[in-house]
Amino acid sequence: MATLVFVHAHPDDEASGTAGTMARAAAQGHRVVVVYGTNGEHGERPEDLPPGRNLAELRREEAAASARVIGTHRVVWLGYADSGMTGWDQNDHADAFSAADVAEAGGRLAAVLDEEDADLVIGYDWHGGYGHPDHVQVHRVVHAAAGLARRRPRVLEATMNRDVMRRQYQQLRELGVDGAFDPDAPMDDGNPLGTPEAELHYRVDVSEFVAVKRAALACHASQKSDIGMFLSMPLEYFTAAFGVEYYIEPGREPGLQDAMIID
């Protein structure tokens, strides 16, 4: 059995991003660990949050609930502050994840990899999927940590298949569906969403874990706008959008294949 360490920027990123792969690996008996760079304290603040209640504490509780749903064995927090979106003042705060020294943050993550004797560490593609500063930092920190870890685990980068999303976008437009999301539109850093299919290596079919993925998303109820939008999708559309997860393995020869990524 293998140990897989998934690194995410904020609570709820695991649910929308890699929850299917995590659940599938856990169901097969592998050890699954999730590491969060931040507490997500600049996420959406629910209107019914009681006075004095800390959003970061609530989001940690939601992450723990998501871990139970997925079957995650351990949740780790690197302890940095949420950096907010590109251009926010929080980007430059001294404790912001995006402003952290990469070697120092990589050392924190490497300590987790060593504790777990990790076989595989999973981060994000070079622009964090959509350019969020904390997601981009995950990419940097994961690669730094893999180089510092004693065992040098395999590194994979979670991403989205831009070509598939482009086809889905066109289909939805033809059906007259309002609010269809254009993956070629500029994202947070001005780049389009995800990665072209020609640059991907692994396609992981997680359709049998779609119910788990929906349940994990529901655990992050504080993020009402995004989570509510995802959960309002008809099951057919939700499965099309979330039933397959994609990964890059840096240095691997080109070619997309169906795999469990731990083979």
TORKOL-4160 file (C-alpha; in steps of 0.2 Angstrom, whole numbers, padded with zeros to 4 digits, m for minus):
263
<pt num="1" X="0000" Y="0000" Z="0000"/>
<pt num="2" X="0006" Y="0018" Z="m0004"/>
<pt num="3" X="0005" Y="0034" Z="0005"/>
<pt num="4" X="m0002" Y="0049" Z="m0005"/>
<pt num="5" X="0000" Y="0067" Z="0002"/>
<pt num="6" X="m0012" Y="0079" Z="m0007"/>
<pt num="7" X="m0007" Y="0098" Z="m0004"/>
<pt num="8" X="m0021" Y="0111" Z="m0006"/>
<pt num="9" X="m0021" Y="0130" Z="m0004"/>
<pt num="10" X="m0038" Y="0132" Z="0006"/>
<pt num="11" X="m0051" Y="0121" Z="0014"/>
<pt num="12" X="m0064" Y="0116" Z="0000"/>
<pt num="13" X="m0050" Y="0115" Z="m0013"/>
<pt num="14" X="m0049" Y="0096" Z="m0010"/>
<pt num="15" X="m0067" Y="0093" Z="m0012"/>
<pt num="16" X="m0069" Y="0102" Z="m0029"/>
<pt num="17" X="m0051" Y="0096" Z="m0035"/>
<pt num="18" X="m0045" Y="0079" Z="m0030"/>
<pt num="19" X="m0058" Y="0072" Z="m0018"/>
<pt num="20" X="m0062" Y="0058" Z="m0030"/>
<pt num="21" X="m0045" Y="0052" Z="m0032"/>
<pt num="22" X="m0042" Y="0053" Z="m0013"/>
<pt num="23" X="m0058" Y="0043" Z="m0010"/>
<pt num="24" X="m0054" Y="0030" Z="m0022"/>
<pt num="25" X="m0036" Y="0028" Z="m0015"/>
<pt num="26" X="m0043" Y="0027" Z="0003"/>
<pt num="27" X="m0056" Y="0014" Z="m0003"/>
<pt num="28" X="m0042" Y="0003" Z="m0010"/>
<pt num="29" X="m0032" Y="0003" Z="0007"/>
<pt num="30" X="m0019" Y="0017" Z="0003"/>
<pt num="31" X="m0015" Y="0030" Z="0016"/>
<pt num="32" X="m0022" Y="0047" Z="0011"/>
<pt num="33" X="m0015" Y="0063" Z="0019"/>
<pt num="34" X="m0021" Y="0081" Z="0015"/>
<pt num="35" X="m0011" Y="0096" Z="0019"/>
<pt num="36" X="m0018" Y="0114" Z="0018"/>
<pt num="37" X="m0007" Y="0129" Z="0015"/>
<pt num="38" X="m0019" Y="0141" Z="0023"/>
<pt num="39" X="m0035" Y="0142" Z="0034"/>
<pt num="40" X="m0045" Y="0150" Z="0021"/>
<pt num="41" X="m0049" Y="0165" Z="0032"/>
<pt num="42" X="m0052" Y="0176" Z="0017"/>
<pt num="43" X="m0066" Y="0165" Z="0010"/>
<pt num="44" X="m0084" Y="0169" Z="0010"/>
<pt num="45" X="m0090" Y="0174" Z="0028"/>
<pt num="46" X="m0107" Y="0167" Z="0031"/>
<pt num="47" X="m0121" Y="0179" Z="0037"/>
<pt num="48" X="m0126" Y="0168" Z="0051"/>
<pt num="49" X="m0108" Y="0166" Z="0058"/>
<pt num="50" X="m0111" Y="0170" Z="0077"/>
<pt num="51" X="m0102" Y="0186" Z="0084"/>
<pt num="52" X="m0084" Y="0181" Z="0089"/>
<pt num="53" X="m0084" Y="0165" Z="0079"/>
<pt num="54" X="m0068" Y="0164" Z="0069"/>
<pt num="55" X="m0071" Y="0159" Z="0050"/>
<pt num="56" X="m0054" Y="0150" Z="0050"/>
<pt num="57" X="m0059" Y="0139" Z="0065"/>
<pt num="58" X="m0076" Y="0135" Z="0056"/>
<pt num="59" X="m0067" Y="0131" Z="0040"/>
<pt num="60" X="m0055" Y="0119" Z="0049"/>
<pt num="61" X="m0070" Y="0111" Z="0056"/>
<pt num="62" X="m0077" Y="0109" Z="0038"/>
<pt num="63" X="m0061" Y="0102" Z="0032"/>
<pt num="64" X="m0061" Y="0089" Z="0046"/>
<pt num="65" X="m0079" Y="0084" Z="0041"/>
<pt num="66" X="m0074" Y="0083" Z="0023"/>
<pt num="67" X="m0059" Y="0072" Z="0028"/>
<pt num="68" X="m0071" Y="0060" Z="0036"/>
<pt num="69" X="m0082" Y="0059" Z="0021"/>
<pt num="70" X="m0068" Y="0056" Z="0009"/>
<pt num="71" X="m0059" Y="0043" Z="0021"/>
<pt num="72" X="m0043" Y="0054" Z="0023"/>
<pt num="73" X="m0032" Y="0048" Z="0037"/>
<pt num="74" X="m0024" Y="0064" Z="0042"/>
<pt num="75" X="m0026" Y="0083" Z="0040"/>
<pt num="76" X="m0011" Y="0094" Z="0042"/>
<pt num="77" X="m0011" Y="0113" Z="0042"/>
<pt num="78" X="0005" Y="0122" Z="0037"/>
<pt num="79" X="0000" Y="0138" Z="0046"/>
<pt num="80" X="0000" Y="0152" Z="0034"/>
<pt num="81" X="m0013" Y="0165" Z="0031"/>
<pt num="82" X="m0025" Y="0166" Z="0016"/>
<pt num="83" X="m0017" Y="0178" Z="0003"/>
<pt num="84" X="m0034" Y="0182" Z="m0005"/>
<pt num="85" X="m0036" Y="0185" Z="m0024"/>
<pt num="86" X="m0023" Y="0192" Z="m0035"/>
<pt num="87" X="m0021" Y="0211" Z="m0032"/>
<pt num="88" X="m0028" Y="0210" Z="m0014"/>
<pt num="89" X="m0019" Y="0219" Z="0000"/>
<pt num="90" X="m0017" Y="0203" Z="0009"/>
<pt num="91" X="m0005" Y="0196" Z="m0005"/>
<pt num="92" X="0009" Y="0206" Z="0004"/>
<pt num="93" X="0005" Y="0202" Z="0022"/>
<pt num="94" X="0020" Y="0195" Z="0031"/>
<pt num="95" X="0011" Y="0179" Z="0036"/>
<pt num="96" X="0002" Y="0176" Z="0019"/>
<pt num="97" X="0006" Y="0160" Z="0011"/>
<pt num="98" X="0009" Y="0167" Z="m0006"/>
<pt num="99" X="0023" Y="0179" Z="0001"/>
<pt num="100" X="0031" Y="0165" Z="0011"/>
<pt num="101" X="0049" Y="0160" Z="0008"/>
<pt num="102" X="0047" Y="0144" Z="m0003"/>
<pt num="103" X="0062" Y="0135" Z="0005"/>
<pt num="104" X="0055" Y="0138" Z="0022"/>
<pt num="105" X="0037" Y="0133" Z="0017"/>
<pt num="106" X="0045" Y="0118" Z="0008"/>
<pt num="107" X="0054" Y="0113" Z="0023"/>
<pt num="108" X="0037" Y="0112" Z="0033"/>
<pt num="109" X="0030" Y="0101" Z="0020"/>
<pt num="110" X="0045" Y="0091" Z="0018"/>
<pt num="111" X="0044" Y="0087" Z="0037"/>
<pt num="112" X="0026" Y="0080" Z="0034"/>
<pt num="113" X="0032" Y="0070" Z="0019"/>
<pt num="114" X="0046" Y="0062" Z="0030"/>
<pt num="115" X="0034" Y="0059" Z="0044"/>
<pt num="116" X="0023" Y="0050" Z="0032"/>
<pt num="117" X="0037" Y="0042" Z="0022"/>
<pt num="118" X="0026" Y="0048" Z="0007"/>
<pt num="119" X="0027" Y="0038" Z="m0010"/>
<pt num="120" X="0018" Y="0052" Z="m0019"/>
<pt num="121" X="0015" Y="0071" Z="m0016"/>
<pt num="122" X="0001" Y="0080" Z="m0026"/>
<pt num="123" X="0001" Y="0098" Z="m0029"/>
<pt num="124" X="m0005" Y="0110" Z="m0043"/>
<pt num="125" X="0000" Y="0114" Z="m0061"/>
<pt num="126" X="0012" Y="0129" Z="m0064"/>
<pt num="127" X="m0002" Y="0142" Z="m0063"/>
<pt num="128" X="m0012" Y="0134" Z="m0049"/>
<pt num="129" X="m0026" Y="0130" Z="m0062"/>
<pt num="130" X="m0033" Y="0147" Z="m0062"/>
<pt num="131" X="m0020" Y="0159" Z="m0056"/>
<pt num="132" X="m0024" Y="0161" Z="m0037"/>
<pt num="133" X="m0008" Y="0167" Z="m0028"/>
<pt num="134" X="m0010" Y="0153" Z="m0015"/>
<pt num="135" X="m0013" Y="0140" Z="m0028"/>
<pt num="136" X="0003" Y="0145" Z="m0038"/>
<pt num="137" X="0012" Y="0145" Z="m0021"/>
<pt num="138" X="0007" Y="0127" Z="m0019"/>
<pt num="139" X="0015" Y="0122" Z="m0035"/>
<pt num="140" X="0032" Y="0130" Z="m0029"/>
<pt num="141" X="0031" Y="0123" Z="m0012"/>
<pt num="142" X="0027" Y="0105" Z="m0017"/>
<pt num="143" X="0042" Y="0105" Z="m0029"/>
<pt num="144" X="0053" Y="0112" Z="m0016"/>
<pt num="145" X="0047" Y="0100" Z="m0003"/>
<pt num="146" X="0050" Y="0085" Z="m0014"/>
<pt num="147" X="0068" Y="0090" Z="m0017"/>
<pt num="148" X="0070" Y="0092" Z="0002"/>
<pt num="149" X="0062" Y="0076" Z="0008"/>
<pt num="150" X="0073" Y="0061" Z="0012"/>
<pt num="151" X="0064" Y="0049" Z="0001"/>
<pt num="152" X="0061" Y="0060" Z="m0014"/>
<pt num="153" X="0042" Y="0055" Z="m0018"/>
<pt num="154" X="0035" Y="0056" Z="m0035"/>
<pt num="155" X="0027" Y="0073" Z="m0039"/>
<pt num="156" X="0010" Y="0075" Z="m0048"/>
<pt num="157" X="0001" Y="0091" Z="m0052"/>
<pt num="158" X="m0018" Y="0091" Z="m0051"/>
<pt num="159" X="m0026" Y="0102" Z="m0065"/>
<pt num="160" X="m0041" Y="0103" Z="m0077"/>
<pt num="161" X="m0042" Y="0097" Z="m0095"/>
<pt num="162" X="m0045" Y="0113" Z="m0104"/>
<pt num="163" X="m0050" Y="0105" Z="m0120"/>
<pt num="164" X="m0064" Y="0095" Z="m0112"/>
<pt num="165" X="m0070" Y="0110" Z="m0103"/>
<pt num="166" X="m0070" Y="0120" Z="m0119"/>
<pt num="167" X="m0081" Y="0106" Z="m0127"/>
<pt num="168" X="m0093" Y="0106" Z="m0112"/>
<pt num="169" X="m0094" Y="0125" Z="m0113"/>
<pt num="170" X="m0099" Y="0124" Z="m0132"/>
<pt num="171" X="m0112" Y="0111" Z="m0128"/>
<pt num="172" X="m0120" Y="0121" Z="m0114"/>
<pt num="173" X="m0120" Y="0136" Z="m0125"/>
<pt num="174" X="m0129" Y="0127" Z="m0139"/>
<pt num="175" X="m0142" Y="0121" Z="m0126"/>
<pt num="176" X="m0145" Y="0139" Z="m0120"/>
<pt num="177" X="m0139" Y="0136" Z="m0103"/>
<pt num="178" X="m0136" Y="0152" Z="m0094"/>
<pt num="179" X="m0120" Y="0155" Z="m0084"/>
<pt num="180" X="m0109" Y="0143" Z="m0094"/>
<pt num="181" X="m0091" Y="0145" Z="m0089"/>
<pt num="182" X="m0078" Y="0149" Z="m0103"/>
<pt num="183" X="m0062" Y="0140" Z="m0099"/>
<pt num="184" X="m0053" Y="0151" Z="m0112"/>
<pt num="185" X="m0057" Y="0167" Z="m0103"/>
<pt num="186" X="m0043" Y="0176" Z="m0093"/>
<pt num="187" X="m0043" Y="0169" Z="m0075"/>
<pt num="188" X="m0036" Y="0177" Z="m0059"/>
<pt num="189" X="m0018" Y="0179" Z="m0067"/>
<pt num="190" X="m0024" Y="0182" Z="m0085"/>
<pt num="191" X="m0021" Y="0164" Z="m0091"/>
<pt num="192" X="m0035" Y="0152" Z="m0097"/>
<pt num="193" X="m0041" Y="0139" Z="m0085"/>
<pt num="194" X="m0032" Y="0122" Z="m0083"/>
<pt num="195" X="m0020" Y="0114" Z="m0095"/>
<pt num="196" X="m0022" Y="0108" Z="m0113"/>
<pt num="197" X="m0025" Y="0090" Z="m0115"/>
<pt num="198" X="m0009" Y="0087" Z="m0125"/>
<pt num="199" X="0001" Y="0091" Z="m0109"/>
<pt num="200" X="m0009" Y="0080" Z="m0097"/>
<pt num="201" X="m0003" Y="0062" Z="m0092"/>
<pt num="202" X="m0016" Y="0054" Z="m0081"/>
<pt num="203" X="m0035" Y="0053" Z="m0082"/>
<pt num="204" X="m0043" Y="0046" Z="m0066"/>
<pt num="205" X="m0061" Y="0041" Z="m0068"/>
<pt num="206" X="m0069" Y="0044" Z="m0051"/>
<pt num="207" X="m0087" Y="0043" Z="m0057"/>
<pt num="208" X="m0091" Y="0030" Z="m0044"/>
<pt num="209" X="m0086" Y="0042" Z="m0031"/>
<pt num="210" X="m0096" Y="0057" Z="m0037"/>
<pt num="211" X="m0108" Y="0055" Z="m0022"/>
<pt num="212" X="m0093" Y="0056" Z="m0010"/>
<pt num="213" X="m0087" Y="0072" Z="m0020"/>
<pt num="214" X="m0104" Y="0080" Z="m0018"/>
<pt num="215" X="m0104" Y="0076" Z="0001"/>
<pt num="216" X="m0087" Y="0083" Z="0003"/>
<pt num="217" X="m0092" Y="0099" Z="m0005"/>
<pt num="218" X="m0107" Y="0100" Z="0006"/>
<pt num="219" X="m0096" Y="0099" Z="0021"/>
<pt num="220" X="m0089" Y="0117" Z="0016"/>
<pt num="221" X="m0106" Y="0125" Z="0017"/>
<pt num="222" X="m0099" Y="0142" Z="0023"/>
<pt num="223" X="m0093" Y="0145" Z="0005"/>
<pt num="224" X="m0111" Y="0147" Z="0000"/>
<pt num="225" X="m0108" Y="0155" Z="m0017"/>
<pt num="226" X="m0096" Y="0142" Z="m0025"/>
<pt num="227" X="m0102" Y="0127" Z="m0016"/>
<pt num="228" X="m0120" Y="0131" Z="m0019"/>
<pt num="229" X="m0117" Y="0133" Z="m0037"/>
<pt num="230" X="m0108" Y="0116" Z="m0038"/>
<pt num="231" X="m0122" Y="0107" Z="m0029"/>
<pt num="232" X="m0136" Y="0115" Z="m0038"/>
<pt num="233" X="m0130" Y="0107" Z="m0054"/>
<pt num="234" X="m0140" Y="0092" Z="m0061"/>
<pt num="235" X="m0132" Y="0076" Z="m0057"/>
<pt num="236" X="m0128" Y="0073" Z="m0076"/>
<pt num="237" X="m0119" Y="0089" Z="m0077"/>
<pt num="238" X="m0110" Y="0087" Z="m0060"/>
<pt num="239" X="m0104" Y="0070" Z="m0066"/>
<pt num="240" X="m0098" Y="0077" Z="m0082"/>
<pt num="241" X="m0089" Y="0091" Z="m0073"/>
<pt num="242" X="m0082" Y="0082" Z="m0058"/>
<pt num="243" X="m0082" Y="0063" Z="m0063"/>
<pt num="244" X="m0064" Y="0063" Z="m0070"/>
<pt num="245" X="m0048" Y="0071" Z="m0062"/>
<pt num="246" X="m0033" Y="0075" Z="m0072"/>
<pt num="247" X="m0014" Y="0075" Z="m0067"/>
<pt num="248" X="0003" Y="0080" Z="m0074"/>
<pt num="249" X="0019" Y="0071" Z="m0070"/>
<pt num="250" X="0033" Y="0083" Z="m0073"/>
<pt num="251" X="0047" Y="0075" Z="m0084"/>
<pt num="252" X="0036" Y="0061" Z="m0090"/>
<pt num="253" X="0034" Y="0058" Z="m0109"/>
<pt num="254" X="0019" Y="0066" Z="m0117"/>
<pt num="255" X="0003" Y="0055" Z="m0118"/>
<pt num="256" X="m0013" Y="0055" Z="m0108"/>
<pt num="257" X="m0018" Y="0038" Z="m0101"/>
<pt num="258" X="m0031" Y="0031" Z="m0089"/>
<pt num="259" X="m0023" Y="0027" Z="m0073"/>
<pt num="260" X="m0025" Y="0027" Z="m0054"/>
<pt num="261" X="m0009" Y="0038" Z="m0053"/>
<pt num="262" X="m0001" Y="0027" Z="m0040"/>
<pt num="263" X="0003" Y="0012" Z="m0052"/>
